[in-house]
Amino acid sequence: MQATQFNSRALGTDDSINTCDCCGKTNLKFTVVIELADGELAHYGQVCARRNTGKTQKAITSEIKAAEQARIAAARAEFTATPEYAAERARFEEREQLARTTGQRMLGRVAAEFVRDVVDAAMAVRTSIAAKHNVSAWSFSA
């Protein structure tokens, strides 16, 4: 599995796979996930990632960060388009409107209980979307 500079890109790192697909070195702390020209994913150690792509470590790191930001943006867009997100925002706005109307803010447990059902529903959707995009559920707060 060899990649070249013009037809591969670094997508991220993976600490669950600790063997390089290129040289077979084992017990690596992590591997760099490289998408090859044919769409196949390869897991390379850092040295093999640089050698097989012809890219510097800085360029690989930059590609990894860009790929992560793209996944986060996609997850955020998907989440903010859900009815659960809209319901959560509406309930928080309702709580704020009550505070403006009554002149008293809900605090602590009362405030949390007021929004709990919609927050729980939104969190379930957020967690599912995060797993789908391979990002943290909190990385795409809207």
SVG drawing of the C-alpha trace seen along z (x, -y; Angstrom):
<svg xmlns="http://www.w3.org/2000/svg" viewBox="-44 -42 54 48">
<polyline fill="none" stroke="black" stroke-width="0.4" points="0.0,0.0 1.9,-3.0 0.5,-6.5 1.9,-9.4 1.9,-13.1 -0.7,-13.9 -3.3,-11.2 -3.5,-10.8 -4.5,-12.8 -4.2,-12.4 -7.5,-12.2 -6.5,-11.8 -4.8,-9.6 -5.9,-6.3 -4.6,-5.0 -6.6,-1.8 -4.5,-0.5 -0.8,-0.4 0.8,1.5 2.0,-0.3 0.4,1.0 3.6,0.0 6.5,1.4 4.7,3.6 6.2,1.9 4.2,2.7 3.5,1.1 3.2,-2.4 1.4,-4.9 -0.9,-5.7 -1.1,-5.5 -1.8,-8.2 -4.9,-7.4 -4.2,-8.0 -6.9,-8.0 -5.3,-6.5 -6.3,-7.5 -8.7,-4.6 -10.5,-5.6 -8.9,-2.8 -7.7,-3.7 -4.2,-2.9 -2.7,-3.2 0.9,-4.4 3.4,-5.2 4.5,-8.9 7.8,-8.1 6.0,-6.0 3.3,-8.6 5.9,-11.2 7.8,-8.9 4.8,-7.5 3.0,-10.8 6.1,-13.0 4.6,-15.5 6.2,-17.1 5.0,-16.4 3.6,-20.0 1.6,-19.4 0.3,-16.1 -0.7,-17.7 -2.4,-20.5 -4.4,-18.0 -5.5,-16.2 -6.7,-19.4 -8.5,-20.5 -10.2,-17.1 -11.3,-17.3 -12.7,-20.8 -14.6,-19.6 -16.1,-16.7 -17.0,-19.1 -18.7,-21.5 -20.7,-18.7 -21.8,-17.4 -22.8,-20.9 -24.8,-21.5 -26.5,-18.1 -27.3,-18.7 -28.7,-22.2 -31.1,-21.0 -32.7,-18.5 -36.1,-19.0 -34.5,-18.1 -32.1,-21.0 -35.0,-23.4 -37.0,-22.1 -34.0,-22.5 -33.5,-26.1 -37.2,-26.9 -37.3,-25.6 -34.3,-27.6 -35.9,-30.7 -39.1,-29.9 -37.2,-29.8 -35.6,-33.1 -39.0,-34.6 -40.4,-33.5 -37.5,-35.2 -38.2,-38.5 -41.9,-38.3 -41.7,-37.4 -38.5,-39.3 -37.1,-36.1 -34.7,-33.7 -35.0,-29.9 -31.9,-28.6 -30.3,-25.3 -32.4,-22.2 -35.6,-24.0 -33.9,-25.5 -32.4,-22.1 -35.7,-20.3 -37.5,-22.8 -35.3,-21.9 -34.3,-18.3 -36.6,-16.4 -35.5,-18.4 -31.9,-18.5 -31.9,-14.7 -33.5,-14.3 -31.0,-16.7 -28.1,-15.0 -29.1,-11.6 -29.2,-13.0 -25.9,-14.9 -24.2,-11.7 -25.4,-9.8 -24.3,-12.5 -20.9,-12.7 -20.3,-9.0 -21.3,-9.1 -18.8,-11.9 -16.1,-10.6 -16.0,-13.7 -16.7,-14.5 -20.3,-15.3 -19.1,-18.6 -16.9,-19.6 -19.8,-21.0 -21.7,-23.1 -24.1,-25.3"/>
</svg>
